[in-house]
Amino acid sequence: MQTVVLAFSGGLDTSYCAVWLREVRGLRVVSVCVDTGGFDAAAREGVRARALECGVAEHHHIDARAHVFDDYVVPLVHGEVLRGGVYPVSVAAERTAQVEAVVRVAREVGAVAIAHGSTGAGNDQVRFDVAIAALAPDLEVLAPIRELSLSREQEASWLIERGVPVSDDTVGYSLNAGLVGTTIGGRETHDSWALPPESVYTITCAPEAAPDVAEELVVGFEAGVPVSLDGVRLAGAALLEALNLRAGAHGVGRGLHVGDTILGVKGRIAFEAPAPLVLVQAHRELAKLVQTKWQNHWCRQLGEFYGMLLHEGLAFDPVMADLKAFLRSANQLLSGEVRVRLFKGAHTVVGVRSPHSLLDGKVAAYGEQASAWTGAEAAGFARIHGIPSLLVARRAQASAGTAGVTSHETPTHTGSMEAPA
């Protein structure tokens, strides 16, 4: 009997795939749950029990949280990536790490194919297919939900007929919980005017229900990487998890994102991402203090490009390594601390300090006085700096004057500026 490795989350789609691949395709199914965050001991056991309930031959649980942080969260923070200005590219980072782990297991068990539970209308199908093609082009890709064009209601009915229980919660919404945030799709998210109910949120409280007293925390960075919380050093995954709890308790991190899907249509999701949103904002203020203007400009530009390619499933394009190298280089001196205030859904940077700060009162105190130049030098700089605007204004005046004269009149130009040779 041939073996297929199934990327398994324990949700409705992957549960259907496990049973269908075994019963209809006659394959030996090995399920792999790749922990990219969002799993405690009870959740891990629940996924394992669900896999066995669906009849898999083997189940593997792989902890990929450190890999997600080091290889994907760090460049996303370095580049301050927020897709559409709001969404921290949560799922794309995790999907790539999941495929890497699933391919390793497929090699270990001698699988002939890799299966995933993506539909034919979402981004994940492309991310899985492209990453598998890059890492294991010899393996077949099976996507039963996409192949059969099934609705979630049809999947649920088919499983129930075979004695596999289905929770009502899994039919209405599709949730993906991970280190970089939780995304929520279904029902109201398909209507750009509608708001999902409070019940879909799992790691944040409603801002109006948050504490009436603000809380401050301090995030420490080294070379642009978040390494500590309130002075306590934490590994990357642990820091994100702790920050999710602290910020989520103040209603920080909720959002709705409408964006362009890989397929070219518009899509909308709700999400919760307290830690990534706080880290991006904290990094942004530290970067403005430490980086030069053009370092900061190109980090944001190339960070956006990196986030777009990651979102579109192109994590293994060689340019991604080039982008990471630039972002890593530009972040070498980005060490320091950022003080963040959490209150009623808002996260506000109220202080930032770094031994590499470019804010130097000995050179000048903005808006007050300067010791590095004189008033006359400042006036000369302003005049030279304004030359392009002056030239444009003179051209406009000349054009207006020419348009207003008759054929026998000659326009008169004033001023002492000479024409360039």
N, C-alpha and C positions, 0 to 999 in steps of 0.2 A: 504494500500500500504506500502510495506517495505521500510525502509530508508537505504541508503548507504551514507557514508561520503567519499568525494573525496578530496585527497590532490591536491590542485588546484593552478597552477602558472599563468594561462592565456595563456600559450604557446599552440603550435599546439597539442601536445600529450594530455594534460589535457583537452583542449577544445573538442577534439574528444571523450574522455572518458565521459565527461559530457553529450553530446548529445546521445552517444551510450547507456549509462546506462539507460537513460530515455526512449529513443525510442525503443530500441531492448530488453532490460531486463525488462522494465516496472517498474523501481525503482524510488523512490522519492530521488532526489539527493541533498545533502547538501554539498556545496563546502567550503573548508577551505584553506585560503591563510595564511601561517605562515611566517611572516616577519622575516627573519634571516639576514636582511640587503639588501641594493640595492633598497629600495622603498622610494620614496618621496610621497608627497600628491597626485600628479598627477598620479603616477604609481599605488598607492593604489586604486584610483578611477577607473583607467583604468582596473585593474583586476576585480573589482566589476562589472563594466559595462559588461565586457566580460563574466563573470559568468552568469549574468542575460540574456545576449544575447544567451547563450547556454541553457537556460531554467531551471536553478537550482531553487529549491524551497526556499532555504536559502543560504546566503553567510556570512561567518565569516572571519574577519581579526584579526589575533593574533600577537601581537608584542612579539617576542621571542629573540630579540637582546641581552638583558641583560643576559638571560639564556645561550645563545650561548657563550657569552664572559666569564661568570663566570665558566661554567661547561666544556667548550671545548677549548676556545682560551687560557685560563690561563695554563692548563696542556700542551698544544702544545707549548707555549712559554717557560714554565719551562723546557720542554724536548728538546727544540730547534729542533722541528720536521720539517724536509724537506724530503719528500718522494723522493727517487732517488737523494737526495742532492739538489733538486731544488724546489719541489712543496710542498706548506704548507697544504696539506690535506684539501683543502677548502670545498669541497662538503660533505664529510663524516660527518664533524662536524655539518653541517646544517641539513642534512637529519635526523640524530638522534633526534635533537631538534624538527624537524617538525613532526616526528612520535609521539613524546610525546604529542604535542599539538593536533594533529588529534585524537589520542585515547581519550583524555579528552572530545573533542566535541562529539565523537561517543557515549560516555557514557551519555552525557547530552541529546542528541536527541534520544536515544534508537535505534541506528543503529544496523543492523544485519551484516553489512559488512563494510570494509574499502577498498577503491579503490585508485590505483595510476597509473600514466601514464608511467611507466618504460617499456622499450623494453626487449626482451629476450636475448639481447646481451651485456648488460651493468652491471655495479656494483650496480646501484641504486635499481634494483629489489631485490637483495639479502639484501641490507641494510633495505629496507622497510619490506620485508617479515620476516626477522629475528627479527627486533625490534618489529613488531606487534605481533609476536609469543611470545616474552618475556613479553610484556605489556598487551596484550589482546588475549590470545590464544583461547578464545571462539568465536572470530569474524572471519568471512570468509574474505579472501583476494581476491580481484578482480583486475586483471591487463589486461584490454582489448587489449592494444597494443601488449603485449606479447602473449596473447591467440590467437589473430588473425594474428600474424606475419606480420603486416602492414608496408609498407614503408611510409616515410613522404609524398611522392607524392600521395599515395593512401589515406592517411588521409585527405590531403588537398582537393582532388577531392570529397570525400564523404561529407565533410562539405559544400563545395560550392554547391553541388547538393541540399542540404537542406537549402540553403539560408544563411549560416553562412560564412561571409567573412573571407578570409585568406590572410595575408600579405606574399608577396614573400620572405621577409627576414626570416620568420620562417621556410621556407621549406629547405633552403640550410644549415643553421647552427642551432645548439642547444646551447643556451647561458644560463648559470646559474649564476646570480649575487647575491652575498651575502656579509655578513660582513667579511668573511675570504677570499674574492677574487671572481673573475669572471672566470668561465671556459668556453671554446669555443670548440665545437666539430662539425665535419662535413667537407665534401669536402677535403681540403688539409690536414687535420689532419689524414686522413686515409692513407696518403702517407708519409713515414718517411723522404722523401727528400724534400717535398714541404713546402712552407711557406704561411700561411694564408695572405690575403690581409689586408691592413691598415684599411679598413672599418669595420673589425670585432671587433676592440678594442674600448672600450667605456670609460675607466677611466684613460688611460695613453696616453701621446703623444709619437710619435716616438722619440727615443733618439737623432737622428740627428736634429730634429726640436725643441729640448729642449733649454732653455735659455743658452746663452754663458757664463753666470756668475753663479758660484756655489752658493748654499744656504746651510747654516748650521742650524740645529735644535738640541734641547736637549730633550731627552726622560728621564723622571724620573721614577724610579722603587721603589717599596716598597715590600719586601718579594718576589721578582721576578716578581711582577705584574706591568705592565706599568700603571702609574697613572697620569702622567702629560706630557704636551708638552710645551716646552719653559717656564717652571715654572708655567703654568696655569693648575690647576687640572681639569681633565675631567673624566666623567664616561666612562667605557670601550668602549661601542659602539660609543660614541661621539669621543673618542680619535682615534679609528680606522678610522672613517669616515674623521676626520680632517687630519690624517696622509696620508690617501689615496689621498686626494686632493693635499697636499703639495708635496709628493713624486711622484705621478703620473704626475704632471706638469713638472717634470724633466725627464720623460721617465723611471722612476724607476718602476720595478715590472713585466715586461713582461717576459714570459718564455714559453718554449715548454717542455713537459714531456712525455717520453716514459716509460711505466712501466708495471708491471704484474697485470692483472686484477684478481678479485676474481675467475673468471671462468677459469683462467689458461692460457688465451691467452694474447698477448701483446696488449696494447692500447696506444693511443697518444692523447694528448690534448694540446691546447694552453691555456694560462691563464694570468690573470692580478692580482697581489696581492701585491701592493706597501706596505701597512701597515704591513702585516704579515712578509714579507721579511726583512723590516727594523727592526722590533721588534726582530725577531730571531737573526739577526746579532748583534744588540745592546745588547741583553741579553747574547749572547755568550761571548762578550768581558768583560761584567761586571762579569759574572760567573768565567771567567779565573782569574780575579783580586781577587775575594772574596772566592771562594770555594777551598777546598783542591784538590790536584790532583785526588784523588780517588772519591771524591764527584762529581767532574766534569766528570770523566770517566763514572761513573755509571748513572749519569743523562742523558748523551748522549745515552748510551746503552739502558737504560730502556725507555727513550723518544722515541727512534726509534721503540721499541717493542710496546709501547702504540699507536704510530701513525699507525703501521701496523694493529693492531687489530681494531682500529677505522675505518681505511680505509676499512677493510673487514667486517664491519657491526657488530662487536662483542662488542659494547659499553656496553652491560649489562652483560658481563662475569664478575664474581666477582673479577677476577684478576685486572680489570681496576681500581677498588677502591683502591686496594693495591698499584698499580703503582702511582696513584694520591697522595696517602699518602706519599710515598717515595719522590716524586718530591716536594711536598709541604714542607716536613721537610728539604730537602737539600737546599731549596730556602729561608729559614727563615731569613738569614742575607743578602740576596741579595738586598740591598737597595743602591741607589746612582743615579748618573746621567751619561748619555752617550751622547757624542757629535757626531753627524752624518753629514757628508757632502754629499749633493746631487748634481750630475753633470752628464748630458748627459747619463742617464741610469744607472749610478753607485751610490751605496750608501756605503760610507766608514766611518768606525768609526775612528775618529781622536782624541778622548779624552774620558777618563772614570775615574770616581772618586767615592769613597765610604768610609763612616766612618768605614767600616769593611774590608778595603783593607788588603791583606796579602803582599803587596809590601812595604817593610820597609827598607829604606836606612840606618837606624841606625844599622841594622843587617848586611847588605851587599849591595853594589851597584854592580849589575851584570856586570862582565867584568872589574871591576876597583879594588875595595878593599873590605875587609870584616873585621868586628870588632868582630864577634862571634867565629872566629877560627883563628889559625895561619897558616902560609904557610906550616909548617911541618905537621900539622894536615890535611891540604888539600891534601898534597902528600900521606899521609897514607890512607886517604879515597879513593883516586884514585886507589892506589895499591890494596886495598881490593875489591873495586868495580869491578876491572878488573880480579879478580881471575877466574871466570867462563870462560872468554875468554882465559886466560892463559892456563887453563886446556885443553880446546879444542885444542889450538895450539900445546901443548905438545903431546896430543894424536895423532894428525895428523902427527907430526914429527916422533913419535915412529912407527906409522903404515907405513910411507914411508920408514923408516930405515929397518923395518922387511921385507918389500917387496923387498928391494934391496940386501939382503944378501943371500949367498948360504947356502946349508944344513949344511956345516961344519963350517960356520961362526957364531959367537955369537954377537948379537947387543949390543952396549955399550950405556948406558944412562947417561947423565950428569945432574947436578943440585942437589940441596940439599933438595928438597921437599920430605917429608916423605909420605908414603902411609897411608891412614886413617885406624885406628884400627877397 
